[in-house]
């Protein structure tokens, strides 16, 4: 592990690398990551085990489902990866956790025809977590509920009022232990005996105050993005506990590692859902350490393998568009033209470079010091508590939305208070997939200067993509084609966001 870090041309200081083995030892012997998750090892391929529920994918959703269902049922949780790594507990290391195949599926899109001109091969990287906790072990830990109008819209589409924001709000409140800056807002926050997910404000957020004040100068209010979200500028609260990542492994799986009703099968990739003659899903085939295995569900099989691997598994199981499945020699069990369709992503544009004349931003080679490492290890404070110095955010309604007379923001701006460190071009190329040849002339003139980045994001994209199988081999990566910016409204809205 340490040798791999030495090989990275990253922003991690040599001093951090020197003390990393001791740091990992401390973390691994602590209550956070000191337990190894129990697993099942079936003795041979023909052995069958019955469960009440089988959950495929131990990610952000799967861990929650396994926690709840195993209270009164026998549950098998199938996960392609292994235990979460101790180093993933450090928010400041989030940027360097992606594109490592041991814990990231490292997917990429196909070449885009209308977007990604500054990326390698005009492809975009799609990090997806591969360990117990899934992408909650990789992400930036932002806690965002979404706009209330989104939920009300789902209620309208489904003709089911249970999806309105007022009706789902109680579940948001129930699921969290809130220690953020809006605790006085008892309508949207409160104490709950079931509050597994910690939510806190990050005390280290460079340039947050300046960004929010700039928004006020432009006429925007300071907002709480998780209450009645509307246009405005505000803080980014996060799923952290005492400065450390608090993903779904820590929140939902670690507390019940000794629960007899939950079996976690690690390093197990689901390859097919068995469908009986009546069209019912009755079991799951999976491969663990090269051995094909099978488990049967008495009640339900829940596929929570994420937006990429869930449709992939359905397609491999013969559930999906007939023409696509038959072209690959897969027998159609359930014909459904919608499997793999309607793919949506928050298309984003980086606005850079932005420089400042004061030493207020994060400059890793300057700020990653022994004292900061000590502060994090002992007190859970300082620069290591925040990935890429994620400072603040804004929500803005485009002119298309404003014409409706309803404040329903379709643009989100992230501000990262990170300067232009010495290896910034190489890091952007390795982590984000930027084309270094294109990026270097843009950033080279500002290397070594403090600054920040703005990321303009489409909240409700109009364009849709799809996920297809490349072949019927379950271990082949799927075809991901979002078709970014092929819808003219997405282009118009993004341009507005860049100039507003």
Secondary structure, 3 states (H helix, E strand, C coil): CHHHHHHCCCCCCHHHHHHHHHHHHHHHCCCCCCCCCCCCCCCCCCCEEEEEEEEECCCCCHHHHHHHHCCCCCEEEECCCECCCHHHHEHHHHHHCCCCCCCECCEECCCCCCCCCCEHHHCCEECCECECCHHHHCCCCECCCCCHHHHHHHHHHHCCHHHCHHHHHHHHHHHEEEECCCCCCCCCCCCCCCCCEEEEECCCCCCHHHHHHHHHHCCCCECCCCCCCCCEEEECEECEECCEECCHHHHHHHHHCCCCCEEEECCEEEEEEEECCCCCEEEEEEEECCEEEEEEEEEEEEECCHHHHHHHHHHHCCEECHHHHHHCCCCCCEECCCCCCCECCCCEEEEEEEECCCCCCECHHHHCCHHHHHHHHHHCCCHHHCHHHEEEEEEECCHHHHCCCCCCCCEEEEEECECCCCCHHHHHHHHHCECHHHHHHHHHHHCCCCEEEEEEEECCCCCCEEEECCCCCCCCCCEEECCCCCCHHHHHHHHHHHHC
